[in-house]
Amino acid sequence: MARDKKDTSGAITRRGLVLMGAQLALVGTLAWRMRHLQIDEAERYRLLAEENRVNIRLLPPARGLIYDRDGTPVAVNRQNYRIVMIREQAGNPELVLARLARLIDISPERRERVLRDMYSRSAFVPVTVAEHMEWESFARVASNAPALPGVLPEVGLSRHYPANEVFAHVVGYVGPVSDYDLSQIEDPDPLLQIPDFQIGKNGIEKRAEPELRGSAGTSRIEVNAAGRVIRELDRTEGRSGEDLQLTIDSGLQDYTLRRMEGESSATVVMDVQTGELVALASAPSFDPNNFVFGISTGDWRALNEDEYRPLYNKAVSGVYPPGSTFKMVVALAALEEGLVDPGETVFCGGSIQIGNRRAHCWRRGGHGWMDLNDSLKHSCDIYYYDIAQRVGIDRISAMANRLGIGLRHDIPLPAVRAGLTPTREWKQQVHGQSWLVGDTVNSGIGQGFMLASPLELCVMTARLATGRAVIPKLIRSVNGVPQFAQEAEPIGLAENNLAHIRRAMFDVSNNRRGTAYRSRIADPAMAIAGKTGTSQVRRITEAERRTGVFRNEDLPWNRRDHALFVAYAPYEAPRYAIATIVEHGGGGSKAAAPIARDVMIRALYGPNPPLDAWPTAMHDEIRERRRLGVDSASVQRSRA
């Protein structure tokens, strides 16, 4: 028994030692772990705890404002009375929304959207229920706040365009950030993650987005374990976006748009000395305010399905065959190359045989013997069929580029398109075909492959008027700092050759036989020098002729010719250049020149031009326009 007891005591001692060792190891491990946590990882866990206690929220900056050339605001920020809702504070969001709907108008679709947004985000993230509210509705909700848990009336800033549709194609509009927007940005600004944050979607608002947006401020707030805000610890205000001043004249822009009312049209007006664009209008237009909070499906469909394409900026994105407005380019190329003398004549009998086809002049009976001045004054096609073949397409294209056609002019607007000045090489590369004489002949009258935008045609006219490489400019100052442009360099064309072209353009508008004589400015001191153009959309087929269709007016609207007119004034001391296109308007002298003339008069004289600026035969019409207060009313056209 004694041996057994001794043996047992030994066993207990060994077990005790093992347990003691295990306990010591455990205590050591705990001690090491505690030391690791409290000393080695102390800073890390302190930061984590601080992050849980303190949240940093971004403060959206005020978006930069946009003004016209005289300081009239055209894109501003205004107070936005809105209602937001926080799910965790609401308790029963469906019930609270139902109560709220008895105070303000919330459609069932909107309520479903709000609930969907709330349950897709963290419970403490506010969700916008209503924006841009009238003060009465906003005050009604605020006064009933105790009965609406989780509902917060807020006052923020939202974009507003006081000129409505007048600047829509220039300024553009903003809208909420979409998933598509985020997918297009490599390193998105954290501001873009803020619910309902607005960014530029079109126009200058889009192209100058980084400058207009500014930078975010921050607010450090203390929250409890559930994420609820306890207090604001400190705040750093952000930097507002930059203010932009445009070169556009609000009054002229408004008049130009009204003057084109009823048409699918575009007009560009440029200061020929500075390159400043003083009007850049595309008709019809649209109200950009409809996009700020998301346009309705019905309004979007109506804009998209309108055959006059109101969302499309025809002034910079539309490219058209320039028609006879291109004849100055061909004539100048021929003069510069010494291939034609201004007094040399070409006989126009109404048509000319070129290879196996017969090319016609727009005047079927022909013009007779034409020199350079007469060819532009009467817009004879045969003359240009002839000299285009002498010059060749490559030299014609080179001269077009020199005058600003076929180049993408760098103004801060999206979708600025370059026209097309084809060459032999271009046709081979694009179409895999050799250049034909017929292609040159077509290009000689601004048809065939040749394309130009109204902006390019305006630049061309400004360069013809000045002999300098005028560059279009749309931004006048940034945050009050003028954006000076370098003085345009001489374009390198012989002054006597330019003088022949200018004199012919003067006769187009001021000689009784000129194609734009009826659209002249009567005041000799402000005389206009211009050129009409009509570009064919499609030929009238033999089948259509057999059904009695012979004229443009017999065709449906969208198959009629485009009407164009370019000009500068005053002739003796050029100040403005203008280009107008009326889509499917028919003849340039009939549809485009009267618009351009009236816009030019408005640019030269201001809002109250003298009656004597117009030809005497128009005085009664002008008086009637003024009596009605809508001086474009008498020339409105229907879409029929």
ZIRA-V706731 format. One record per helix or strand. SS is the DSSP state (h for helix, s for strand). FROM is the first residue (numbers start at 1). LEN is the number of residues. If there is no record, write none. Layout:
# ZIRA-V706731
ss:from:len
SS:FROM:LEN
SS:FROM:LEN
This chain:
# ZIRA-V706731
ss:from:len
h:2:39
h:42:12
s:54:6
s:66:2
s:73:13
h:87:4
h:93:9
h:108:13
s:127:4
h:135:9
h:145:3
s:151:10
h:164:8
s:173:4
h:179:5
h:190:4
s:198:5
h:203:5
h:209:5
s:215:1
s:217:7
s:229:8
s:239:1
s:244:3
h:250:10
s:265:7
s:276:8
h:289:4
h:297:9
s:319:2
h:323:14
s:346:3
s:351:4
s:357:4
s:368:3
h:372:7
h:381:11
h:393:10
s:420:1
h:424:8
h:437:8
s:451:3
h:454:13
s:468:1
s:473:1
s:475:4
s:481:2
s:490:1
h:495:16
h:517:3
h:524:3
s:528:8
h:542:5
h:552:3
h:557:3
s:562:8
s:576:7
h:588:18
h:611:3
h:616:13
h:633:3
